[in-house]
């Protein structure tokens, strides 16, 4: 079955790019089409945090406090009932491992949205846009819902967006950079194994980050085989908005990632 057919069988449109790290070998499906970042935005955020720590601009042990005003619901501290404080490096861990939106918001406050944009421009990701922190995207959803208009957050031309090819460019930079080591570790700690990781056998190490909104299901990550070869994969889907829980689409993401890597390995 072709890569496109795997997405079509799940009733979604799929966008994919995969590349062998350290090589020009790559495969793709609509790899340069604009797609919604959703929580995948936390990867460049945390990479920029790691760069600022390495440059001595931030102390990873500095603490932030998640108060009631910061907690907008969701996983991790975003859904806590009580105020809590944690270090910046633990905010980074929470943002990548459990997609904690509040941790990401607090980290954006310290790192700076403009600095994340500058990082992406430096990497040549000129088609990747970051409108703000997760709280800013949520604000657009609330505003659009109240006004009865289509949500900007679901339109890659009006929200934080990227292309699959640019996300494998980002991953390649993180995996080639000593400064990216903590980012690689935090991505390896992600608890969501139902998309990319589900497509690979257990002996393949997968470090990834998901992104989810109504009708949007994404994941970018790196699969490393026992022979030491690694593959950056970025998979984005659009469709299936009737419910957030669509295991068939999640499986299609993993299956397409595996099929793309199999093509590169062959």
C-alpha positions as CSV (number, residue, x, y, z in Angstrom):
1,X,0.0,0.0,0.0
2,X,1.3,3.5,-0.9
3,X,1.9,6.1,1.7
4,X,-1.0,8.2,0.5
5,X,-3.3,5.1,0.5
6,X,-2.5,4.5,4.2
7,X,-3.9,8.0,5.0
8,X,-6.8,7.6,2.6
9,X,-7.8,4.3,4.3
10,X,-8.2,6.3,7.6
11,X,-10.3,9.0,5.9
12,X,-7.7,11.8,6.3
13,X,-5.3,13.7,4.2
14,X,-1.7,13.0,5.1
15,X,1.5,15.0,4.8
16,X,4.8,13.4,5.5
17,X,8.6,13.8,5.2
18,X,11.2,11.3,6.3
19,X,15.0,11.6,5.9
20,X,18.0,9.5,6.9
21,X,20.0,11.6,9.3
22,X,23.5,12.4,7.9
23,X,22.3,11.7,4.4
24,X,20.4,13.4,1.6
25,X,18.1,10.3,1.3
26,X,14.4,11.3,1.8
27,X,10.9,10.5,0.9
28,X,7.7,12.5,1.2
29,X,4.0,13.0,0.6
30,X,3.0,16.7,0.1
31,X,6.1,17.4,2.2
32,X,6.0,21.2,1.4
33,X,2.3,21.7,2.1
34,X,1.4,24.0,5.0
35,X,0.2,22.1,8.1
36,X,-0.9,23.1,11.6
37,X,1.9,22.8,14.2
38,X,-0.4,22.3,17.2
39,X,1.7,21.1,20.1
40,X,4.6,20.2,17.8
41,X,5.6,23.9,18.5
42,X,7.0,22.8,21.8
43,X,9.9,21.2,20.0
44,X,11.5,24.4,18.7
45,X,10.5,26.1,22.0
46,X,12.5,23.6,24.1
47,X,15.4,23.5,21.6
48,X,15.7,27.3,21.9
49,X,15.5,26.9,25.7
50,X,18.4,24.4,25.6
51,X,20.4,26.8,23.4
52,X,19.9,29.7,25.8
53,X,20.9,27.5,28.8
54,X,24.1,26.5,26.9
55,X,24.8,30.2,26.2
56,X,24.5,31.0,29.8
57,X,21.4,33.2,29.2
58,X,19.1,31.0,31.4
59,X,19.6,29.0,34.5
60,X,17.7,25.7,34.1
61,X,17.2,25.6,37.9
62,X,15.3,28.9,37.9
63,X,11.7,28.2,39.0
64,X,8.4,29.2,37.6
65,X,5.0,29.1,39.3
66,X,1.8,27.8,37.6
67,X,-1.1,29.7,39.2
68,X,-4.8,29.4,38.6
69,X,-4.6,32.1,35.9
70,X,-2.0,30.0,34.0
71,X,-3.9,26.7,34.2
72,X,-6.2,26.5,31.2
73,X,-6.9,22.7,31.4
74,X,-5.1,19.7,29.9
75,X,-2.4,17.4,30.8
76,X,0.3,17.9,33.4
77,X,0.2,21.1,35.5
78,X,-2.2,22.6,33.0
79,X,-4.9,20.5,34.7
80,X,-3.8,20.7,38.3
81,X,-6.2,21.8,41.0
82,X,-3.6,23.7,43.0
83,X,-0.7,26.1,42.4
84,X,2.7,24.4,41.8
85,X,6.2,25.6,41.0
86,X,8.9,23.8,39.1
87,X,12.3,24.5,37.5
88,X,12.6,25.7,33.9
89,X,14.2,22.3,32.9
90,X,11.2,20.5,34.5
91,X,8.9,22.8,32.5
92,X,10.7,21.6,29.4
93,X,10.3,18.0,30.4
94,X,6.6,18.5,31.1
95,X,6.1,20.3,27.8
96,X,7.6,17.4,25.8
97,X,6.8,14.3,27.8
98,X,3.1,15.0,28.6
99,X,2.5,18.0,26.3
100,X,1.8,20.3,29.3
101,X,0.5,23.6,27.8
102,X,0.9,25.6,31.0
103,X,4.6,24.5,31.3
104,X,5.0,25.5,27.7
105,X,3.4,28.9,28.3
106,X,5.7,29.6,31.2
107,X,8.7,28.5,29.2
108,X,7.7,30.7,26.3
109,X,7.5,33.6,28.8
110,X,11.2,33.1,29.7
111,X,12.6,32.0,26.3
112,X,10.6,34.6,24.2
113,X,8.4,33.9,21.2
114,X,10.7,36.1,19.0
115,X,13.7,34.0,19.9
116,X,11.9,30.8,18.8
117,X,11.1,32.5,15.5
118,X,14.7,33.6,15.1
119,X,15.9,30.0,15.7
120,X,13.6,28.7,13.0
121,X,14.8,31.3,10.6
122,X,18.4,30.5,11.4
123,X,17.7,26.8,10.5
124,X,16.2,27.8,7.2
125,X,12.6,27.0,8.3
126,X,11.2,30.1,6.6
127,X,7.8,28.6,6.1
128,X,7.3,27.8,9.8
129,X,5.4,30.4,11.7
130,X,4.8,30.7,15.5
131,X,1.9,33.0,16.4
132,X,2.5,32.6,20.1
133,X,2.4,30.3,23.1
134,X,-0.3,27.6,23.5
135,X,-2.4,30.2,25.5
136,X,-2.4,32.5,22.5
137,X,-3.7,29.8,20.2
138,X,-6.4,28.9,22.7
139,X,-7.4,32.6,22.9
140,X,-8.0,32.5,19.1
141,X,-10.2,29.4,19.5
142,X,-12.3,31.1,22.2
143,X,-12.6,34.3,20.2
144,X,-13.6,32.5,17.0
145,X,-16.1,30.2,18.8
146,X,-17.8,33.2,20.4
147,X,-18.0,34.9,17.0
148,X,-19.3,31.9,15.3
149,X,-16.5,31.8,12.7
150,X,-14.2,29.0,11.6
151,X,-11.3,28.6,14.1
152,X,-8.0,30.1,13.0
153,X,-6.2,27.4,15.0
154,X,-7.2,24.8,12.4
155,X,-6.1,26.8,9.4
156,X,-2.3,26.6,8.6
157,X,-2.5,30.0,6.9
158,X,-3.8,31.7,10.0
159,X,-2.1,29.9,13.0
160,X,1.2,28.4,14.0
161,X,2.2,26.3,11.0
162,X,5.0,24.6,9.2
163,X,5.7,22.0,6.6
164,X,6.8,18.3,7.1
165,X,10.1,19.0,5.4
166,X,10.9,21.9,7.7
167,X,10.2,19.7,10.7
168,X,12.7,17.1,9.6
169,X,15.1,19.9,9.1
170,X,14.5,21.0,12.7
171,X,15.0,17.4,14.0
172,X,18.2,17.0,12.0
173,X,19.6,20.1,13.7
174,X,18.6,18.8,17.2
175,X,20.2,15.4,16.6
176,X,23.4,16.9,15.1
177,X,23.9,19.4,17.9
178,X,25.4,18.6,21.3
179,X,23.2,21.3,22.8
180,X,20.2,19.2,21.6
181,X,21.1,16.3,23.9
182,X,18.6,17.2,26.6
183,X,15.9,17.9,24.0
184,X,16.5,14.4,22.6
185,X,16.1,13.0,26.1
186,X,12.9,14.8,26.9
187,X,11.4,13.7,23.5
188,X,12.4,10.1,24.4
189,X,10.4,10.5,27.6
190,X,7.1,11.2,25.7
191,X,4.3,9.1,27.1
192,X,2.3,9.0,23.9
193,X,3.3,5.8,22.1
194,X,0.2,5.4,20.0
195,X,1.3,7.2,16.8
196,X,4.9,7.1,15.6
197,X,6.2,4.6,18.1
198,X,3.4,2.2,17.4
199,X,4.6,1.8,13.9
200,X,8.0,0.4,14.8
201,X,9.2,-2.7,16.5
202,X,10.3,-2.5,20.2
203,X,14.0,-2.6,19.3
204,X,13.7,0.7,17.4
205,X,14.1,3.7,19.8
206,X,11.6,6.4,19.0
207,X,11.8,10.0,20.4
208,X,8.8,12.1,19.4
209,X,6.3,14.9,20.0
210,X,2.7,14.8,19.1
211,X,0.3,17.6,18.3
212,X,-3.5,17.3,18.5
213,X,-6.5,19.6,17.8
214,X,-10.0,18.8,16.4
215,X,-9.3,17.2,13.0
216,X,-5.5,17.7,13.4
217,X,-3.2,14.8,14.5
218,X,0.5,15.1,14.1
219,X,3.8,13.7,15.3
220,X,7.4,14.4,14.5
221,X,10.3,12.3,15.8
222,X,13.4,10.3,15.2
223,X,13.5,6.5,14.9
224,X,16.9,4.9,15.7
225,X,17.6,1.3,14.7
226,X,19.9,-1.1,16.5
227,X,22.5,-0.7,13.7
228,X,22.8,3.0,14.7
229,X,21.0,4.6,11.7
230,X,18.5,7.2,12.6
231,X,15.5,8.6,10.6
232,X,13.7,11.9,11.1
233,X,10.0,11.6,10.4
234,X,7.3,14.3,10.4
235,X,3.7,13.2,9.9
236,X,0.7,15.5,9.8
237,X,-3.0,14.6,9.1
238,X,-6.1,16.7,8.5
239,X,-9.6,15.2,8.9
240,X,-11.6,13.1,11.3
241,X,-12.8,16.0,13.4
242,X,-15.9,14.3,14.8
243,X,-13.9,13.1,17.8
244,X,-10.5,13.5,19.3
245,X,-10.1,9.8,19.8
246,X,-9.4,8.1,16.5
247,X,-7.1,5.1,17.0
248,X,-7.3,4.3,13.3
249,X,-5.8,7.6,12.4
250,X,-3.1,7.2,15.1
251,X,-2.2,3.8,13.6
252,X,-2.1,5.3,10.1
253,X,0.5,7.8,11.3
254,X,2.7,5.1,12.7
255,X,2.2,2.8,9.7
256,X,3.0,5.6,7.2
257,X,6.1,6.6,9.2
258,X,7.3,2.9,9.2
259,X,6.6,2.5,5.5
260,X,8.6,5.7,4.7
261,X,11.5,4.5,6.8
262,X,11.4,1.1,5.2
263,X,11.7,2.7,1.8
264,X,14.8,4.6,2.9
265,X,16.3,1.4,4.4
266,X,15.7,-0.5,1.2
